[in-house]
Amino acid sequence: MRRAITLLSASMIALTAGAASAQNAKPRNLILFVPDGLRGGIVTPETAPAMAEIRDKGVHFKNSHSLFPTFTMANSSALSTGHYLGDTGTFSNTIYTGYTSVPAGDTVVPFIENDAVLADIDDHFSGDYLNEETLLKMARGQGFSTAAIGKVGPTLLFDHTDRGKNTIVVDDSTGGKTGVPLSDEMKEALTKAGLPLATPSRGDNAKAGDAKTPGTTVANVAQQAYMADVATKVVLPMFKARNKPFVLVFWSRDPDGSQHNTGDSLNTITPGINGPTSMAGIKNADNNLAQLRKALDELGLSATTNIMVSSDHGFSTISKESKTSPSAKIAYDDTPKDFLPMGFLAIDLAKALNLPLFDPNDKNAKVADNAHPRPATACSARTRRSLMSWSRPTAART
Ligand SMILES: [Zn+2]
């Protein structure tokens, strides 16, 4: 536990209410708020007032950095366990499992932002593929109430072996076929609060676009409003009524989701992720944080609750054009001339090494000379997007 807390603290800003907290033997509550893909330097009182206030009035760990520049699951494995990636084995959003994962679409490199895929991998590795204790599992072992709410994948990781039996899990898949089940207590409380038992879809925010069609121009507002309502109208009041300390993780897909899918910058570098859609994604996450703080105030929990805000990684805009990559010299149906195709690195390596290329997402079929590898079945949009922009560590992070 001590190691976990130490590592987490290194990448966070924290607001600790109450001057006597260090002397107070009573355990304090914790909200860990993760704005996915947020660049620390973009936070100002104008762009993200709730985050700026916590940074400016609380403790700011200004030299923090992600453990892996680009990937949510790699960093969430660290945030959820306090361990480096060499311990968790989660070096990316797709990992090589050494067996064919059926729920991931019959591939040995499953995309793991998926509750069913995480369960499948756990099943194949003695029930716990991370093989490290997670933060929420430890917290509930110490008598805390626990909940993880937010983006599918990193959210479940905080208590993935429990799968909703003790820790409340609400993510994109809640109420769906692959979702973690809700307890009867949660179903009743949601119904009483007038909230549906299934998370709404991302709607237009999920529109990734392609080389010819711009992506979305709206942030992930509706889906995250549901999650924020679940947290503030159901989970926090429930935790208060239990009269026990709690840990709540809120993993906001925005701004990452809006930055990946932004329709502001089709095949151009500017405005890139500084366009209005990305900025709306930052504000959307900030609004969720403000709503959580307001609920703490209204429930009388502010004085006993610490809030930590930490992004998982930063973000940057990249060009997909190349004058030198051999993969960009081939014509593909779905890729503009001189642009890098899906799987460009694999193509270039195969050419440099004069070796054949096989596609794990196409039942290990050989990739033809004028073709490129496919995205994984379960994650086509995501994989395509991850090539359009990647994220990088930032010197300062919130
Ligand atoms: Zn992320």
Boltz pocket constraint, residues with backbone or C-beta under 6 A from the ligand:
constraints:
  - pocket:
      binder: B
      contacts: [[A, 36], [A, 37], [A, 70], [A, 71], [A, 72], [A, 73], [A, 256], [A, 312], [A, 313]]
      max_distance: 6.0
